[in-house]
C-alpha cells in the first residue's frame, strides 16, 4: 500500500495536507509546523521523505486507555521517535504525529476519529494481506 501525504497549507500554527492511498484521496492530515533545519521538541513536523509503516503497541496510548492500543507507526524518522498516526484535531494534540480528519479547518482537521478508524482499518487490512505499507511525505 502506498500512502502519499502532500503538504498544502503552512501556517505559524500547523501544517495541513492531503493523504492519498494508492493515488486516491483518503483524508486530510494535521501536523505540527514545518521547521526547516530547526527542530523544537513536540512542535515540529517530521522531515519530508519515505517511511515504512507498521502497527505496534503504543505504550503511551495504552496507558491512557487502560488497555492495549495498537497504532500505525512510521519507522526510521530522522531525529524523531515514536511517530504515529492517531486521532486528534489540532497541533496541540500531537508531538510530531499525523492527525487524520475528514474535513479541513483553519490550523485543524475535523472528524478525526472517523478518519482515523477508516485509515487504520485500511492499513491493518493491507498488512494482514502481507503488503508493505509506505508513506511518502512531500510538498
HELIX and SHEET records of a PDB file:
HELIX    1   1 UNK A   59  UNK A   65  1                                   7    
HELIX    2   2 UNK A   91  UNK A   93  5                                   3    
HELIX    3   3 UNK A  112  UNK A  128  1                                  17    
SHEET    1   A 7 UNK A  70  UNK A  74  0                                        
SHEET    2   A 7 UNK A  49  UNK A  57 -1                                        
SHEET    3   A 7 UNK A 133  UNK A 138 -1                                        
SHEET    4   A 7 UNK A   2  UNK A  10  1                                        
SHEET    5   A 7 UNK A  15  UNK A  21 -1                                        
SHEET    6   A 7 UNK A  24  UNK A  31 -1                                        
SHEET    7   A 7 UNK A  99  UNK A 101 -1                                        
SHEET    1   B 2 UNK A 103  UNK A 104  0                                        
SHEET    2   B 2 UNK A 109  UNK A 110 -1                                        
END                                                                             
